[in-house]
Amino acid sequence: MKFIFFSLLACTLSFSALAQQGTSSAVKTLTPTEFKGQRLSMKTVVLDVRTPEEYNAGHLEGAENSDYRSGQFAKELKELNKKKTYYLYCASGNRSGKAAQLMKEAGFEKVYNIGAYQDLREAGFPTEMEIPELDR
């Protein structure tokens, strides 16, 4: 009887440990309100994972662009500092969620999906546009 009890206890603890490992790799999604509460510093990066065309049409002030769909995103990860905190967004939250998961799998610990650009803009985050240079 003791053997069965301890066997069940060991199995339960093993499954519990595996479940905790699985949740630690999950990407946390923040609402615009939750993102407003985050303290941004030199150790944080806001990353727009939309195409350069989408980025140039308007993006969060100070955001960097790394196009998730370009095929270069995975290569660019190697150049990023894994000790920094990253906040990712795109047009709908889908690409940024996938990009954030890719970053987690690559060993980045502090990665957050902050969703859709339009939602962030409507929440009052400052935005800017890239103005193309005129050829003279």
ABEGO torsion letter per residue (X at the ends): XAAAAAAAAAAAAAAAAAAAAAAAABBBBBBAAAAAABBBBAABBBBBABBAAAAAAEBBBGBBBBBAAAGAAAAAAAABBAABBBBBBBAAGAAAAAAAAAAAAAGBABBBBAEBAAAAAAAGBBBBBBBBBBBX
